[in-house]
């Protein structure tokens, strides 16, 4: 583990900062999506929501590491990431909790999150760079967990928002693993850590964020085409802009959905019933 921490030290540090920052931002976005529920969230509930985002990010990083880290180093690399996240979280929480912070408790909490992440998400077998049914099912389970933690089980809008938040980190993780330096952003703490920002320490979110998502799926003889917006993007739009964008995307979804249906049910693709991007 020591050799992995030395060889991949910069990448592990960047990934830890990235995961904590995006988890914090994601919690904030989810609270904006459900403002009434956010007012009733207890500190423990918000912490659980934060950890849920960390769990999916550990899983995504593990899948991406398999594409960029030599096989012999992958186990040590992920163990090193667990240590790096624990150390970074301790630094982030230090201004809020001071000497009251328990380092061993943080290590055990992150270790438990990693173990639960493996138990819940490793059963889904897919290549992270490709669209597939298992991939969508994994993100769906994650989104449902987030909606339930917010006290709105079965809420499809919250589930979709959580999925967009989690999937947006994939290009940034890939960039770090490839040795690229994503642009810096101000670090974000979990909601339980009050307002203890440290502008002298910078982290990264990546250069690519999916603002608009459009998907067509086929089930039996039915084709469904739907679109979604990144939660922050939706928040930044005025009502008039959102109305105009909705009208345009509905037209785009109709055109692409009809084209997708024509291709999916053609003779050439008669046996093709996989869901995919339009």
N, C-alpha and C positions, 0 to 999 in steps of 0.2 A: 504494500500500500504506500509506503514511504517513497519508493521510486516513482510510482504513478503520480503522487502528489507533487514531486519535484519536476518531472518531465512535463506534466500537463498543468502545472500550477496556475499559470495565467488563465488558461481556459476554464479551470475549475472555479477560480475566483469570479470570472466574468459570468459564468453560468449561474453561480449562487446569487450574485447581485441581480442578474436578470430575472431569475425565478421569483425572488422575494419582491422585486419591484412590480412585476406583472401581476403577481398574486394580490398585492395590495391594491393596485389599480383596478383589478377585476372585481374585488370586493366592493370598492367604491362605485363602480359601474352598476353592479347588481343592486346595490342599495338605491341608486337613482332610478332603476327600473321598477322597484317596489318601495316607494317612499313611505307608505303607511306601515308596511312590515318592518322597514328599517328603524322606525321610531321605537318599536317594541323589542328590537334585538338586544339581548343581554350580551355582556362582554364575552362570556363563554361561547354563546352561539356564533358571534362574529369570528371568534378565534377558530371555531370548527369550520366555518365557511372558508376562511383563509387557508386552513390546512387542506381542505378538499381541493383547492386549486393547486396547492403544492403537490398533492398526490398525482394528479393527472400530468403535471409537468415533469415529475420524476419519470413517469412512464414514457412520455414523449421523448425525453432526453435519452432514456435507455434505448429506445427504438432507433433514434437517430445516431447514437454513438456506435451502433452496430454497423453503420454505413461508413463511418469516418475513423473509428479507433481500431487499431489492430486487435484481432480476436484475443491474443494472449494478454492484452492490457485491459480488456473491457470490464472485467469484474473489479479489478483494482481501481479503474477509473470511476465506476459508479460508487464504490465504497469511498473514494476520495471526494466525490461530489456530495455524498451524505455528510462527510466531515466539514466540507467547505460551507454548505448551507447552514449547518449547526453553528459554525464559527461566525458566519456573517449575521445570522439571526441574533446571536448573542450581542454583537456589536450594535445592531440596530435597536435592540431593546434596552441597551445599557443606559441611554439618557433618560428613559422613562422609569426604569426600575432601579437603576444604580446598583448598589451592593446587594440589593435584595434578590437580584437575578440568580437563579440556580443553573449553573452551566450543565450539570449532569441531567437536570430535568429537561433542558432544551435538547440535549443529545438523545435522551430517551424518547422525547416527543417526536423528533424528526425520524429516529429509527423506527418508531411505531408507524409513522405515516408512510415510510418507504415499504414496510412489511405489508401494510394494508393495501397500498397501491399495487403491489405485486399480486396479492390475493384476489383483488377485484378486477384488475385490468389485463393481467397477463394471459387470461383465458382467450382473449380476442387475438386471433392470428391474422396479421395483415402486414403489408409493406407500407410504411408511413408515408412514402412519397406518392402512393397511388390511391385513388378512390376505390372503395370496396364496401360491401355490405357490413362485414365485421367492424370496419373502421367507423362507419356511421352508427352502428349499434353501440360501440364503446362510448362515443361522444354523447349518444342519447342517454345512456345510463348515467354518465357524469352529469349531464344537464338536468336530468330528473333528480339526482341527489342534491344539486344546488337549489333547485326549486323547493324541494322538501325542507331543506335547512332554512330557507327563508319563510317557511310556514305556508307555502302555496303549492302543495304537491299537485302534479299534473298540469301546471301552468306552462303551456307550450312556448309562450313568449319568453319567459324567464329561462327555460331550458335552452332555447335557441340562442339567447344572449350569452349564456354561460359557455355554450359550445363555440361561439364566435370568439369570445375572449381567450379560450384555451387554444383554439387552432391558430390564432394570430401569432402565437409565440414560436411556431414551428420554423418559419424562415430565419428568425433571429437566432434560435438554437443552432440551426444548420450553419449560419455564418460564423458563429463562435467556434464550432467544431472544425470548420475549415480554415481557422486561423485568421478570419477577417475580424475587423473591429467595428461593431455596430456603433452608431452615434450615441453619445452620452445623454442621459436624462437624470433629473433629480430623483433620488431614491425615494421609494414609498414604503412606509411601514405598515404592518397589519393594523387593522382598526383598533385593536386593544392597546396599541402603544402610544396613544395620544399624539400630540403634535410635536414630535422631536426630530424634525428633519435635519439632515446634516449636509448642507450644500457643498461642503468641501469634498465630499465623497460622491463620485459619480458612478452610475450604472448604465445599462443599455437596454433598449427595447427592440432593436432591429430596424431595418430599413423598409421592410415590406409588411403592410397591414391590409388584410382583406376588408375593404369597406362595404362592398356589395357582393352578395352570394346568390347565385342562380342555379337551381338544381332541377332536373327532370328525372323522374323515376317511372318505371313500368312495373305493374303488378297484374299478372293475368292479361286481360284485355283493356286495362285502364292505364292511362298515363297521367301523372300528376306533375305539374311544374310550379315551383314556388320560389320566391326570392326573399332575401333578408338583408338587413343593414347592420353594420357594426353599431353596438349600443351608443358609443360616444359620438359617432357620426350622426346618428339619429338625434341625439341631444343637441348637437350643434346646428341643426337645421331649423329654420323658422317654420311655422305652420304652413305658410304659402309654399315654401320650398319643398317641404315634405309632401304636400298635396300634389305638386307638379311632378316630383320624382316618382311618387306612387303611380301616377297616371302613365308615365313613360315606362316604368318597369313592368307594369301590367301588360302594356302593349308588347314589350320585348319578350316577356314570359309567354304570351300567346303565340307569337311568331316562332320562337325557338321550340316551344312545346309541340306545336303542330309539325315542325320539321323533325323533331325527335321521334314523334309518333310514326311519321311516314317512314323513317329509316328503321325504327325498331320492329315494325310489322311488315317490312318488305320481305320478299322471298330470300334475299341474300342473308338477312338477319333473322330468319324465321325461328331459329333455335336460340337466339340471343335474348335473354331476359334478365340481364344484369342491370342494376341501376347505375347511372353515371351522370357526369356533367352534361348538360345540354351544350 
